[in-house]
């Protein structure tokens, strides 16, 4: 019985070591913004680079990635404490942040200049029962509801502030766009 017990302990030990390595690999394996930025090609003047990010400043929805759409087309997802980068044609666009599976979202009209980088932060939305009631009254009176109606909001951020916030974030692992 002794050899059998010894073999069992070895197998258990190997399983524990394997689990520890697997969990360590899952924790923060993405590139930082500066590392990722260095790997990108230069932008032509007719293109714009969008950097969309979420910081750790807010705990709401931390386990749920925000969906990101550009001009009504799904572009990807942005994880909590992460960022995503999109190269798009310069010009007017509608950026949308939402929660997977929800029909409510936040739209932002943006005029994006070519040849440069624009930064946008996704934060928890400010929806509450009072704002929902105000929207209902506006819609009943024939007016448009607020542009941000979801779990997330999206807003532009000045470059200097964005770069400070991006220091502690990692690229969100690529996921296929929502259909």
DRENSE-882529 format. One record per atom (N, C-alpha, C): residue number from 0; residue in three letters; atom name; x, y, z. Coordinates in steps of 0.05 Angstrom, whole numbers. Example, Ala and Ser with C-alpha at 12.3 -4.5 7.8 and 13.67 -1.06 7.14 Angstrom:
BEGIN
  zanu  torpa  guza      c1      c2      c3
     0    ALA     N     264    -114     156
     0    ALA    CA     246     -90     156
     0    ALA     C     264     -66     156
     1    SER     N     257     -45     142
     1    SER    CA     273     -21     143
     1    SER     C     258       1     157
END
This chain:
BEGIN
  zanu  torpa  guza      c1      c2      c3
     0    UNK     N      16     -24       0
     0    UNK    CA       0       0       0
     0    UNK     C      17      25       0
     1    UNK     N      40      24      11
     1    UNK    CA      57      47      12
     1    UNK     C      64      58     -15
     2    UNK     N      72      42     -35
     2    UNK    CA      79      53     -61
     2    UNK     C      54      66     -75
     3    UNK     N      31      55     -70
     3    UNK    CA       6      66     -81
     3    UNK     C       1      94     -70
     4    UNK     N       4      97     -44
     4    UNK    CA       0     123     -31
     4    UNK     C      20     143     -40
     5    UNK     N      44     135     -44
     5    UNK    CA      66     153     -54
     5    UNK     C      59     162     -82
     6    UNK     N      50     145     -99
     6    UNK    CA      43     152    -127
     6    UNK     C      19     171    -127
     7    UNK     N       0     167    -109
     7    UNK    CA     -23     185    -107
     7    UNK     C     -14     213     -99
     8    UNK     N       5     215     -80
     8    UNK    CA      15     241     -72
     8    UNK     C      29     255     -94
     9    UNK     N      44     240    -110
     9    UNK    CA      58     252    -133
     9    UNK     C      38     263    -154
    10    UNK     N      18     248    -160
    10    UNK    CA      -3     256    -179
    10    UNK     C     -17     281    -168
    11    UNK     N     -24     281    -143
    11    UNK    CA     -38     304    -131
    11    UNK     C     -20     328    -132
    12    UNK     N       5     325    -125
    12    UNK    CA      25     347    -126
    12    UNK     C      27     359    -154
    13    UNK     N      29     341    -175
    13    UNK    CA      30     350    -202
    13    UNK     C       5     365    -211
    14    UNK     N     -18     356    -202
    14    UNK    CA     -43     370    -208
    14    UNK     C     -44     397    -196
    15    UNK     N     -35     400    -171
    15    UNK    CA     -34     426    -157
    15    UNK     C     -15     445    -172
    16    UNK     N       8     435    -179
    16    UNK    CA      28     452    -193
    16    UNK     C      16     461    -220
    17    UNK     N       4     442    -234
    17    UNK    CA      -8     448    -261
    17    UNK     C     -30     469    -258
    18    UNK     N     -46     467    -238
    18    UNK    CA     -68     486    -233
    18    UNK     C     -57     514    -227
    19    UNK     N     -36     515    -211
    19    UNK    CA     -24     541    -204
    19    UNK     C     -13     554    -229
    20    UNK     N       1     539    -246
    20    UNK    CA      11     551    -271
    20    UNK     C     -11     559    -290
    21    UNK     N     -32     544    -292
    21    UNK    CA     -55     551    -309
    21    UNK     C     -68     577    -299
    22    UNK     N     -72     579    -273
    22    UNK    CA     -84     603    -263
    22    UNK     C     -66     628    -266
    23    UNK     N     -41     624    -263
    23    UNK    CA     -22     646    -267
    23    UNK     C     -22     656    -295
    24    UNK     N     -26     638    -314
    24    UNK    CA     -26     645    -342
    24    UNK     C     -51     661    -349
    25    UNK     N     -73     657    -334
    25    UNK    CA     -98     671    -339
    25    UNK     C     -97     700    -329
    26    UNK     N     -81     705    -308
    26    UNK    CA     -80     731    -295
    26    UNK     C     -63     750    -311
    27    UNK     N     -76     769    -324
    27    UNK    CA     -62     791    -337
    27    UNK     C     -41     783    -357
    28    UNK     N     -48     769    -378
    28    UNK    CA     -28     761    -398
    28    UNK     C     -28     780    -422
    29    UNK     N     -44     801    -422
    29    UNK    CA     -45     819    -444
    29    UNK     C     -22     840    -444
    30    UNK     N     -18     852    -467
    30    UNK    CA       2     873    -469
    30    UNK     C      -8     899    -457
    31    UNK     N      11     915    -447
    31    UNK    CA       4     942    -438
    31    UNK     C      -1     959    -463
    32    UNK     N     -12     983    -459
    32    UNK    CA     -18    1001    -482
    32    UNK     C       8    1008    -496
    33    UNK     N      28    1016    -481
    33    UNK    CA      54    1025    -494
    33    UNK     C      66    1002    -510
    34    UNK     N      65     977    -499
    34    UNK    CA      76     954    -514
    34    UNK     C      60     950    -539
    35    UNK     N      34     951    -537
    35    UNK    CA      17     946    -560
    35    UNK     C      20     968    -581
    36    UNK     N      21     993    -572
    36    UNK    CA      24    1016    -590
    36    UNK     C      49    1014    -607
    37    UNK     N      71    1005    -595
    37    UNK    CA      97    1002    -610
    37    UNK     C      94     982    -632
    38    UNK     N      76     963    -630
    38    UNK    CA      73     942    -650
    38    UNK     C      55     950    -674
    39    UNK     N      42     973    -671
    39    UNK    CA      23     982    -692
    39    UNK     C      37     997    -715
    40    UNK     N      27     993    -739
    40    UNK    CA      38    1008    -762
    40    UNK     C      29    1037    -761
    41    UNK     N      44    1055    -774
    41    UNK    CA      36    1083    -775
    41    UNK     C       9    1086    -789
    42    UNK     N      -6    1107    -782
    42    UNK    CA     -32    1111    -794
    42    UNK     C     -30    1129    -819
    43    UNK     N     -45    1122    -840
    43    UNK    CA     -47    1140    -863
    43    UNK     C     -64    1164    -854
    44    UNK     N     -62    1186    -868
    44    UNK    CA     -76    1211    -861
    44    UNK     C    -107    1208    -862
    45    UNK     N    -117    1189    -878
    45    UNK    CA    -146    1185    -881
    45    UNK     C    -157    1165    -861
    46    UNK     N    -141    1155    -843
    46    UNK    CA    -150    1136    -823
    46    UNK     C    -147    1148    -795
    47    UNK     N    -162    1138    -776
    47    UNK    CA    -161    1147    -748
    47    UNK     C    -158    1122    -731
    48    UNK     N    -144    1125    -709
    48    UNK    CA    -141    1103    -690
    48    UNK     C    -158    1110    -665
    49    UNK     N    -176    1091    -658
    49    UNK    CA    -192    1095    -634
    49    UNK     C    -181    1076    -612
    50    UNK     N    -177    1087    -588
    50    UNK    CA    -170    1071    -565
    50    UNK     C    -193    1074    -545
    51    UNK     N    -206    1052    -540
    51    UNK    CA    -229    1051    -522
    51    UNK     C    -220    1035    -497
    52    UNK     N    -225    1046    -474
    52    UNK    CA    -215    1033    -450
    52    UNK     C    -234    1034    -426
    53    UNK     N    -230    1016    -407
    53    UNK    CA    -245    1015    -382
    53    UNK     C    -224    1013    -359
    54    UNK     N    -226    1030    -339
    54    UNK    CA    -207    1029    -317
    54    UNK     C    -218    1012    -294
    55    UNK     N    -203    1010    -273
    55    UNK    CA    -212     996    -249
    55    UNK     C    -225    1014    -229
    56    UNK     N    -231    1039    -237
    56    UNK    CA    -242    1059    -219
    56    UNK     C    -271    1052    -211
    57    UNK     N    -285    1036    -226
    57    UNK    CA    -313    1030    -220
    57    UNK     C    -316     999    -218
    58    UNK     N    -331     991    -198
    58    UNK    CA    -334     962    -194
    58    UNK     C    -358     950    -208
    59    UNK     N    -377     967    -217
    59    UNK    CA    -401     957    -230
    59    UNK     C    -394     942    -256
    60    UNK     N    -406     920    -260
    60    UNK    CA    -404     905    -285
    60    UNK     C    -375     896    -290
    61    UNK     N    -359     892    -270
    61    UNK    CA    -331     885    -274
    61    UNK     C    -328     857    -287
    62    UNK     N    -347     840    -284
    62    UNK    CA    -345     813    -296
    62    UNK     C    -356     812    -325
    63    UNK     N    -368     834    -334
    63    UNK    CA    -380     834    -360
    63    UNK     C    -365     853    -379
    64    UNK     N    -357     843    -402
    64    UNK    CA    -344     861    -421
    64    UNK     C    -365     880    -434
    65    UNK     N    -357     904    -440
    65    UNK    CA    -375     923    -454
    65    UNK     C    -373     917    -484
    66    UNK     N    -395     917    -497
    66    UNK    CA    -395     914    -526
    66    UNK     C    -389     942    -538
    67    UNK     N    -374     942    -560
    67    UNK    CA    -367     967    -574
    67    UNK     C    -376     964    -603
    68    UNK     N    -391     983    -612
    68    UNK    CA    -400     984    -640
    68    UNK     C    -392    1011    -652
    69    UNK     N    -386    1010    -677
    69    UNK    CA    -380    1034    -692
    69    UNK     C    -399    1036    -716
    70    UNK     N    -414    1058    -717
    70    UNK    CA    -434    1062    -737
    70    UNK     C    -454    1039    -740
    71    UNK     N    -462    1029    -716
    71    UNK    CA    -482    1007    -716
    71    UNK     C    -472     980    -721
    72    UNK     N    -446     977    -726
    72    UNK    CA    -434     950    -731
    72    UNK     C    -417     942    -708
    73    UNK     N    -421     918    -698
    73    UNK    CA    -405     908    -676
    73    UNK     C    -375     908    -682
    74    UNK     N    -359     920    -665
    74    UNK    CA    -330     921    -669
    74    UNK     C    -315     903    -650
    75    UNK     N    -327     896    -627
    75    UNK    CA    -313     879    -608
    75    UNK     C    -323     884    -580
    76    UNK     N    -306     876    -561
    76    UNK    CA    -313     880    -532
    76    UNK     C    -289     891    -517
    77    UNK     N    -295     905    -496
    77    UNK    CA    -274     917    -479
    77    UNK     C    -278     907    -451
    78    UNK     N    -258     893    -441
    78    UNK    CA    -260     881    -414
    78    UNK     C    -254     902    -392
    79    UNK     N    -263     896    -368
    79    UNK    CA    -256     912    -345
    79    UNK     C    -226     913    -342
    80    UNK     N    -216     937    -337
    80    UNK    CA    -187     942    -335
    80    UNK     C    -172     935    -361
    81    UNK     N    -186     940    -383
    81    UNK    CA    -174     934    -409
    81    UNK     C    -178     955    -430
    82    UNK     N    -167     951    -453
    82    UNK    CA    -171     970    -475
    82    UNK     C    -172     954    -502
    83    UNK     N    -184     967    -522
    83    UNK    CA    -185     956    -549
    83    UNK     C    -178     979    -568
    84    UNK     N    -167     972    -591
    84    UNK    CA    -158     991    -611
    84    UNK     C    -171     985    -637
    85    UNK     N    -181    1006    -650
    85    UNK    CA    -194    1003    -677
    85    UNK     C    -182    1024    -696
    86    UNK     N    -176    1017    -720
    86    UNK    CA    -168    1035    -741
    86    UNK     C    -192    1038    -760
    87    UNK     N    -202    1063    -763
    87    UNK    CA    -226    1068    -779
    87    UNK     C    -221    1091    -798
    88    UNK     N    -238    1095    -818
    88    UNK    CA    -236    1118    -835
    88    UNK     C    -241    1144    -819
    89    UNK     N    -226    1165    -824
    89    UNK    CA    -231    1190    -811
    89    UNK     C    -259    1200    -818
    90    UNK     N    -271    1216    -800
    90    UNK    CA    -297    1228    -806
    90    UNK     C    -316    1225    -783
    91    UNK     N    -342    1229    -789
    91    UNK    CA    -363    1227    -769
    91    UNK     C    -371    1198    -765
    92    UNK     N    -373    1191    -739
    92    UNK    CA    -380    1164    -732
    92    UNK     C    -398    1164    -707
    93    UNK     N    -413    1143    -703
    93    UNK    CA    -428    1139    -678
    93    UNK     C    -415    1115    -664
    94    UNK     N    -404    1121    -640
    94    UNK    CA    -392    1100    -623
    94    UNK     C    -413    1092    -603
    95    UNK     N    -415    1066    -598
    95    UNK    CA    -436    1055    -580
    95    UNK     C    -423    1036    -560
    96    UNK     N    -431    1040    -535
    96    UNK    CA    -422    1021    -514
    96    UNK     C    -448    1008    -503
    97    UNK     N    -446     982    -498
    97    UNK    CA    -470     968    -488
    97    UNK     C    -462     944    -472
    98    UNK     N    -482     930    -462
    98    UNK    CA    -478     905    -448
    98    UNK     C    -487     883    -465
    99    UNK     N    -472     861    -467
    99    UNK    CA    -480     838    -484
    99    UNK     C    -509     829    -477
   100    UNK     N    -525     826    -498
   100    UNK    CA    -552     816    -494
   100    UNK     C    -573     837    -487
   101    UNK     N    -564     862    -483
   101    UNK    CA    -583     883    -475
   101    UNK     C    -590     900    -499
   102    UNK     N    -615     909    -500
   102    UNK    CA    -623     927    -522
   102    UNK     C    -617     956    -515
   103    UNK     N    -609     962    -491
   103    UNK    CA    -602     989    -482
   103    UNK     C    -572     994    -485
   104    UNK     N    -565    1018    -494
   104    UNK    CA    -537    1024    -499
   104    UNK     C    -533    1054    -498
   105    UNK     N    -508    1062    -501
   105    UNK    CA    -501    1091    -501
   105    UNK     C    -488    1097    -528
   106    UNK     N    -499    1118    -542
   106    UNK    CA    -487    1127    -567
   106    UNK     C    -473    1153    -563
   107    UNK     N    -451    1156    -578
   107    UNK    CA    -436    1181    -577
   107    UNK     C    -429    1189    -606
   108    UNK     N    -438    1212    -615
   108    UNK    CA    -431    1223    -641
   108    UNK     C    -403    1234    -639
   109    UNK     N    -385    1226    -657
   109    UNK    CA    -357    1235    -655
   109    UNK     C    -347    1241    -683
   110    UNK     N    -333    1264    -686
   110    UNK    CA    -320    1271    -711
   110    UNK     C    -290    1266    -706
   111    UNK     N    -280    1244    -719
   111    UNK    CA    -253    1235    -714
   111    UNK     C    -234    1245    -736
   112    UNK     N    -213    1259    -727
   112    UNK    CA    -194    1269    -746
   112    UNK     C    -175    1247    -756
   113    UNK     N    -167    1249    -781
   113    UNK    CA    -149    1229    -792
   113    UNK     C    -120    1233    -784
   114    UNK     N    -105    1211    -785
   114    UNK    CA     -76    1212    -779
   114    UNK     C     -69    1212    -750
   115    UNK     N     -88    1210    -732
   115    UNK    CA     -82    1212    -703
   115    UNK     C     -98    1191    -687
   116    UNK     N     -94    1193    -660
   116    UNK    CA    -107    1175    -642
   116    UNK     C    -128    1190    -625
   117    UNK     N    -151    1178    -622
   117    UNK    CA    -172    1189    -605
   117    UNK     C    -178    1169    -583
   118    UNK     N    -182    1179    -559
   118    UNK    CA    -186    1162    -536
   118    UNK     C    -215    1165    -525
   119    UNK     N    -227    1142    -517
   119    UNK    CA    -254    1142    -507
   119    UNK     C    -255    1123    -483
   120    UNK     N    -268    1132    -462
   120    UNK    CA    -270    1115    -437
   120    UNK     C    -299    1105    -435
   121    UNK     N    -300    1080    -427
   121    UNK    CA    -326    1067    -421
   121    UNK     C    -328    1066    -391
   122    UNK     N    -351    1077    -381
   122    UNK    CA    -356    1077    -352
   122    UNK     C    -384    1065    -348
   123    UNK     N    -390    1059    -323
   123    UNK    CA    -418    1050    -317
   123    UNK     C    -437    1072    -324
   124    UNK     N    -460    1064    -335
   124    UNK    CA    -481    1084    -342
   124    UNK     C    -494    1095    -317
   125    UNK     N    -507    1117    -319
   125    UNK    CA    -520    1129    -296
   125    UNK     C    -550    1125    -296
   126    UNK     N    -558    1103    -307
   126    UNK    CA    -587    1096    -308
   126    UNK     C    -597    1090    -280
   127    UNK     N    -620    1100    -273
   127    UNK    CA    -633    1095    -248
   127    UNK     C    -663    1099    -252
   128    UNK     N    -680    1093    -232
   128    UNK    CA    -709    1095    -237
   128    UNK     C    -718    1123    -244
   129    UNK     N    -705    1144    -234
   129    UNK    CA    -714    1171    -241
   129    UNK     C    -707    1177    -270
   130    UNK     N    -683    1170    -279
   130    UNK    CA    -676    1175    -307
   130    UNK     C    -694    1159    -326
   131    UNK     N    -702    1135    -318
   131    UNK    CA    -720    1118    -334
   131    UNK     C    -747    1132    -336
   132    UNK     N    -757    1143    -314
   132    UNK    CA    -783    1157    -314
   132    UNK     C    -782    1182    -332
   133    UNK     N    -760    1197    -330
   133    UNK    CA    -757    1221    -347
   133    UNK     C    -757    1213    -376
   134    UNK     N    -743    1192    -383
   134    UNK    CA    -742    1182    -411
   134    UNK     C    -770    1174    -420
   135    UNK     N    -785    1161    -403
   135    UNK    CA    -812    1152    -410
   135    UNK     C    -830    1176    -416
   136    UNK     N    -828    1197    -399
   136    UNK    CA    -844    1221    -403
   136    UNK     C    -836    1235    -429
   137    UNK     N    -810    1237    -434
   137    UNK    CA    -800    1250    -459
   137    UNK     C    -811    1235    -483
   138    UNK     N    -810    1208    -482
   138    UNK    CA    -818    1193    -505
   138    UNK     C    -849    1195    -509
   139    UNK     N    -865    1196    -487
   139    UNK    CA    -894    1200    -490
   139    UNK     C    -901    1227    -501
   140    UNK     N    -884    1247    -496
   140    UNK    CA    -889    1274    -507
   140    UNK     C    -877    1278    -534
   141    UNK     N    -867    1256    -547
   141    UNK    CA    -857    1257    -574
   141    UNK     C    -827    1266    -576
   142    UNK     N    -814    1269    -554
   142    UNK    CA    -786    1277    -554
   142    UNK     C    -768    1252    -554
   143    UNK     N    -743    1256    -561
   143    UNK    CA    -724    1233    -562
   143    UNK     C    -714    1227    -533
   144    UNK     N    -711    1202    -528
   144    UNK    CA    -700    1193    -502
   144    UNK     C    -670    1200    -501
   145    UNK     N    -659    1199    -477
   145    UNK    CA    -630    1204    -474
   145    UNK     C    -614    1185    -491
   146    UNK     N    -590    1194    -500
   146    UNK    CA    -573    1178    -518
   146    UNK     C    -561    1155    -502
   147    UNK     N    -557    1158    -477
   147    UNK    CA    -545    1136    -460
   147    UNK     C    -567    1123    -444
   148    UNK     N    -573    1099    -451
   148    UNK    CA    -595    1085    -438
   148    UNK     C    -586    1057    -428
   149    UNK     N    -561    1053    -425
   149    UNK    CA    -552    1026    -418
   149    UNK     C    -535    1024    -393
   150    UNK     N    -523    1001    -390
   150    UNK    CA    -506     996    -367
   150    UNK     C    -480    1011    -368
   151    UNK     N    -472    1019    -393
   151    UNK    CA    -447    1033    -397
   151    UNK     C    -451    1060    -411
   152    UNK     N    -432    1078    -406
   152    UNK    CA    -432    1103    -421
   152    UNK     C    -404    1104    -435
   153    UNK     N    -402    1121    -455
   153    UNK    CA    -377    1125    -469
   153    UNK     C    -372    1155    -473
   154    UNK     N    -348    1164    -468
   154    UNK    CA    -342    1192    -471
   154    UNK     C    -313    1196    -480
   155    UNK     N    -308    1219    -494
   155    UNK    CA    -280    1224    -503
   155    UNK     C    -263    1232    -479
   156    UNK     N    -237    1227    -482
   156    UNK    CA    -218    1233    -461
   156    UNK     C    -194    1247    -474
   157    UNK     N    -184    1268    -462
   157    UNK    CA    -160    1282    -472
   157    UNK     C    -136    1262    -471
   158    UNK     N    -118    1265    -490
   158    UNK    CA     -96    1247    -493
   158    UNK     C     -79    1244    -468
   159    UNK     N     -71    1266    -455
   159    UNK    CA     -54    1265    -432
   159    UNK     C     -67    1249    -409
   160    UNK     N     -93    1254    -404
   160    UNK    CA    -107    1239    -383
   160    UNK     C    -110    1210    -391
   161    UNK     N    -117    1205    -416
   161    UNK    CA    -120    1177    -425
   161    UNK     C     -94    1161    -422
   162    UNK     N     -72    1173    -430
   162    UNK    CA     -46    1158    -428
   162    UNK     C     -40    1151    -399
   163    UNK     N     -46    1169    -380
   163    UNK    CA     -42    1163    -351
   163    UNK     C     -60    1139    -343
   164    UNK     N     -85    1139    -352
   164    UNK    CA    -104    1118    -344
   164    UNK     C     -96    1091    -358
   165    UNK     N     -86    1092    -381
   165    UNK    CA     -79    1068    -396
   165    UNK     C     -54    1053    -385
   166    UNK     N     -38    1066    -368
   166    UNK    CA     -14    1054    -358
   166    UNK     C     -18    1028    -344
   167    UNK     N     -41    1024    -330
   167    UNK    CA     -46    1000    -315
   167    UNK     C     -65     981    -329
   168    UNK     N     -71     986    -353
   168    UNK    CA     -91     969    -367
   168    UNK     C     -77     951    -387
   169    UNK     N     -91     929    -395
   169    UNK    CA     -81     910    -414
   169    UNK     C    -100     906    -437
   170    UNK     N     -89     900    -460
   170    UNK    CA    -106     896    -484
   170    UNK     C    -126     874    -478
   171    UNK     N    -151     878    -486
   171    UNK    CA    -172     858    -483
   171    UNK     C    -167     837    -504
   172    UNK     N    -167     812    -496
   172    UNK    CA    -164     790    -515
   172    UNK     C    -184     792    -537
   173    UNK     N    -176     788    -561
   173    UNK    CA    -195     792    -583
   173    UNK     C    -217     772    -582
   174    UNK     N    -241     782    -588
   174    UNK    CA    -264     764    -589
   174    UNK     C    -279     771    -614
   175    UNK     N    -293     752    -625
   175    UNK    CA    -308     758    -649
   175    UNK     C    -330     779    -643
   176    UNK     N    -335     797    -662
   176    UNK    CA    -357     816    -658
   176    UNK     C    -383     803    -654
   177    UNK     N    -401     816    -639
   177    UNK    CA    -428     805    -635
   177    UNK     C    -443     806    -661
   178    UNK     N    -461     788    -665
   178    UNK    CA    -477     788    -690
   178    UNK     C    -505     797    -684
END
